[in-house]
């Protein structure tokens, strides 16, 4: 599936439920909430939070959190008339020029040596 097609699917889904009446600020806040839930999974995965030591550990599959965040991100892009597929292609072209592959590989190899 192409990104543009995903945006259209989300738009139709939203309109069928009249979710297009929600404000962008509400969608954005919901997106941040879902990203925070991904963060909870990361904290558990890295051992910073542990169920047996007083923390509530997320039981839900982290892939659902990513899917929910992605859907909300698509909703915001639709609201702001952003063709994410086009924007992504253009941004990658800019980044290829801006961040030299060779320079970054040297930097990473010297700053983050392999264990």
C-alpha positions in Angstrom: 0.0 0.0 0.0 1.2 3.5 -0.8 1.1 6.3 1.8 -1.3 8.3 -0.3 -3.7 5.3 -0.4 -3.5 5.0 3.4 -4.3 8.7 3.8 -7.5 8.2 1.6 -8.5 5.1 3.7 -8.2 7.1 6.9 -10.1 10.0 5.4 -13.0 7.8 4.4 -13.0 6.1 7.8 -13.1 9.4 9.6 -15.8 10.9 7.4 -18.0 7.8 7.8 -18.0 8.3 11.6 -18.0 12.1 11.4 -14.7 12.2 13.2 -13.7 14.9 10.8 -15.5 17.2 13.2 -12.8 16.7 15.8 -10.3 19.6 16.2 -6.8 19.2 15.1 -5.6 20.0 18.6 -7.6 16.9 19.8 -6.1 14.6 17.2 -2.6 16.0 18.0 -3.1 15.4 21.7 -4.3 11.9 21.1 -1.3 11.3 18.8 1.0 12.3 21.7 -0.8 10.0 24.0 -0.3 7.0 21.6 3.4 7.9 21.2 3.7 8.0 25.0 2.3 4.5 25.1 5.0 3.4 22.7 7.5 5.0 25.1 6.1 2.9 28.0 6.8 -0.2 26.0 10.4 1.0 25.4 10.9 1.7 29.1 9.8 -1.8 29.9 11.8 -3.3 27.1 15.0 -1.6 28.3 14.3 -2.6 31.9 13.8 0.9 33.3 10.3 -0.1 34.3 9.5 -3.5 35.8 6.1 -4.9 36.8 7.6 -6.7 39.8 9.0 -3.5 41.1 5.8 -1.5 41.3 5.2 -0.3 37.7 2.2 -1.0 35.5 3.5 -2.7 32.4 1.6 -2.3 29.1 -0.1 -5.6 28.1 -1.2 -4.5 24.7 0.8 -5.4 21.6 3.1 -2.5 20.7 2.3 -2.9 17.0 -1.2 -1.6 17.8 0.2 1.5 19.4 2.3 2.2 16.3 -0.7 1.6 14.1 -2.8 4.0 16.2 -0.2 6.7 16.2 0.3 6.2 12.4 -3.5 6.6 11.8 -3.6 9.8 13.9 -0.6 11.1 12.1 -2.4 10.5 8.7 -5.5 12.2 10.1 -3.5 15.3 10.9 -1.7 15.3 7.5 -5.2 15.1 5.8 -6.4 18.0 7.9 -3.4 20.1 6.8 -3.7 19.1 3.2 -0.2 17.4 3.2 0.4 14.7 0.7 2.8 12.6 3.0 4.0 10.5 0.1 5.2 13.5 -1.8 6.5 15.2 1.3 8.5 12.1 2.3 10.1 11.8 -1.1 11.1 15.4 -1.1 12.5 15.3 2.4 14.6 12.2 1.7 16.1 14.0 -1.2 17.0 17.0 1.0 18.4 14.7 3.7 20.6 12.8 1.3 22.3 16.1 0.3 22.3 17.5 3.9 23.7 14.5 5.7 26.8 13.0 4.1 26.7 9.2 4.3 30.5 8.9 4.5 30.9 11.7 7.1 28.1 10.2 9.3 29.5 6.7 9.1 32.9 8.0 10.2 31.4 9.9 13.0 29.2 7.0 14.2 32.1 4.5 14.0 34.3 6.8 16.1 31.6 8.0 18.6 29.7 4.7 18.9 32.2 1.9 18.6 30.8 -1.6 18.2 30.7 -3.6 21.4 
